[in-house]
Amino acid sequence: MKVGIIGGTGGMGKGFALRWSQNHDVMVGSRDAARASGAAEEYANLAKEAFGEIKGTITGSDNVSVAEQSDVLVLSIPYENIDAVCSEVLPKTKDSCVVISPIVPMTKTDVGFEFIPIKEGKPFSYQLVSKYVKDKSKLVSAFHVISEKKLVNPTLELDYDIFVCGDDKESVEVVNGLINEIKGLRPIYLGPGELSYMAEIATPLLLNAMIQNKIKNPGIKII
Ligand SMILES: NC(=O)c1ccc[n+]([C@@H]2O[C@H](COP(=O)([O-])OP(=O)(O)OC[C@H]3O[C@@H](n4cnc5c(N)ncnc54)[C@H](OP(=O)(O)O)[C@@H]3O)[C@@H](O)[C@H]2O)c1
């Protein structure tokens, strides 16, 4: 599969690229094609160091080119930039493209980490992104509660659950497959996309729990 990562030069993008390059052709996207190529080269070297040979590839290009070629496209960008980036890249995707949103609408205030939709009355990420996706049913929300620090160490064994929300069973299955490929992650389906706010709010919840209780590397696991 061709897996594109919009904003792939960030920490999450690096983690996804390292993990999925074992099986897929990963395309790192950026607003700046040269930055994307540089990051892709760095990630490919790190992946080869960690795994020896990788079955896939890691290449870099501008966000629009990445969107045009992807079978699965991850929107690894900050919440604040959804309108600007999605209006540009999502009209360019293949009709069949599955779009993943790991985007957390979160802000830090005096009291701790807060959920922007509640604090500021704005839409949650899935709602905002779905305005721009060609086929809304192919939008899947996932990966909100796994930190980049854990993903970027490609040999670190994980033991966490990942909440998944989406409307189309086949698209959800594609994302479940990508989650299962990362050893120690388990997909947990929460329901259709309109419930995505429950997955998105889990991140500030986890971060507040971490800080207030001095918990190192917290994650979510349903037992
Ligand atoms: N970090 C975590 O541990 C974590 C965990 C769970 C979920 N998430 C979510 O995953 C997403 C990615 O997280 P991240 O930490 O990798 O984000 P990030 O490093 O802050 O940003 C990712 C990329 O977005 C692009 N970007 C930054 N500002 C932009 C702007 N004004 N307009 C357009 N693109 C811009 C940049 O790529 P270019 O400059 O190369 O274009 C940047 O490398 C976020 O929505 C976050 O909420 C993060």
The ligand as a Gaussian input file, in Angstrom:
#p B3LYP/6-31G(d) Opt

LIG

0 1
 N        2.874000      14.344000      19.351000
 C        2.159000      13.373000      19.897000
 O        2.654000      12.629000      20.770000
 C        0.746000      13.131000      19.428000
 C        0.045000      12.049000      19.937000
 C       -1.239000      11.769000      19.461000
 C       -1.800000      12.590000      18.478000
 N       -1.096000      13.659000      18.013000
 C       -1.698000      14.494000      16.952000
 O       -1.032000      14.160000      15.732000
 C       -0.875000      15.332000      14.920000
 C        0.601000      15.486000      14.570000
 O        1.337000      15.648000      15.762000
 P        2.855000      16.170000      15.753000
 O        3.287000      16.263000      17.156000
 O        3.660000      15.374000      14.791000
 O        2.622000      17.651000      15.169000
 P        3.666000      18.800000      14.845000
 O        5.058000      18.263000      14.931000
 O        3.325000      19.996000      15.648000
 O        3.299000      19.151000      13.324000
 C        3.363000      18.177000      12.309000
 C        3.648000      18.852000      10.990000
 O        2.587000      19.731000      10.632000
 C        3.106000      20.702000       9.735000
 N        2.672000      22.045000      10.135000
 C        3.070000      22.751000      11.222000
 N        2.524000      23.981000      11.215000
 C        1.764000      24.044000      10.105000
 C        0.982000      25.084000       9.515000
 N        0.872000      26.306000      10.076000
 N        0.354000      24.806000       8.360000
 C        0.481000      23.610000       7.771000
 N        1.232000      22.583000       8.261000
 C        1.870000      22.821000       9.417000
 C        4.618000      20.651000       9.808000
 O        5.107000      20.088000       8.595000
 P        5.860000      20.976000       7.479000
 O        6.381000      22.205000       8.168000
 O        6.963000      20.091000       7.022000
 O        4.821000      21.246000       6.455000
 C        4.878000      19.741000      10.987000
 O        6.059000      18.984000      10.872000
 C       -1.442000      16.509000      15.742000
 O       -2.744000      16.787000      15.306000
 C       -1.489000      15.985000      17.175000
 O       -2.595000      16.530000      17.888000
 C        0.160000      13.934000      18.453000

